[in-house]
């Protein structure tokens, strides 16, 4: 049976993991390569590297880091951040990325998803959407959740999947950082419109939040989180063990 | 030396890196001579069957692969590369494969129970159907990473392992010196690296 995926997300700026990470076993780790290797050994099913660099110099550093990671870590790598053109796809795929996630770039150029899917295959194109409720309507936000695009989220997702997005990451701005659980209402709506894998993001604070997610919404394929993994609030091994106990298919390493 | 065939299909960076990680020299090559000089051959591939079969033919690599396979050299196809080893594919029409293994490639759409997404994307647990040198360090239930919308059928005589995705799906095949993995061993963590290691010892 296919397992539900657990995906840590690493924000990378100028070649370092943002905010740092503190593991008892590792101490303070800011190297994305070391952290990726650690997560891979401890049961992460996939990794997302999110490039939040602004400068060209930082961008070059990011691709170096990516290349180094792909030489050491042999699980799927998704790269996001600063993906605006098919040339950006090319740049990160050549360095070992397996999938590329587009967010604001697709909003600026709605033909990007289709063009990239034709060149690299649907399985390579991940649509990442930041969604927030505005007057009871799910709206797509751009630029890291700052700008309301006015786009209705489910319509946007349907359109991008139609163009070839092979996977959808749903970031709920409403639950992000609150640590009270995933946005089940929003995710249920996305599962109804997207026939491709759906990855839940935003709101996980503890193991039970993942259990509730997978029990409530069988259509959700994966859970993504950052700080709760980085700060050791949730250990992936523990999470996977609990998932198995709860009858949720999970991949256990070792 | 392991030759990874480059025929313009897909990204070979991770595959080459994974062999390096297990201490094996792997060369990405489009040269049939290098195939002849290699100890082992990997046929990779992502994308559409028809397009890949055409590129393989145009590069002359189809004949080179057949030649090396008939010489008894270990050959392994990965993902679409595995599918190309079979006789035929019914992905957007009907296409002829290398015919090194018996069986054909069918779309999973229409064969799966409702609620299962296509492609199958993610980690699934291997059900070993036949002992083999390729899977000698792989345990029942070990998970490997899949991304595919088509699968091999009618390949009972080469079937080594399956996974359950609503129905049983061909995961790993092998007959004589010709092997194939529908999944990506280079993306399947330590389980995948063990399979690549076993291939290097064949």
Interface residues (C-beta under 8 A of the other chain):
Chain A: X1 X2 X3 X5 X40 X45 X67 X70 X71 X72 X74 X75 X76 X93 X94 X95 X96 X98 X121 X122 X123 X166 X167 X195 X196 X197 X218 X219 X221 X222 X249 X251 X253 X254
Chain B: X11 X13 X14 X17 X18 X20 X21 X46 X47 X115 X117 X119 X120 X121 X122 X123 X124 X125 X143 X145 X146 X147 X163 X164 X165 X186 X187 X188 X189 X190 X192 X193
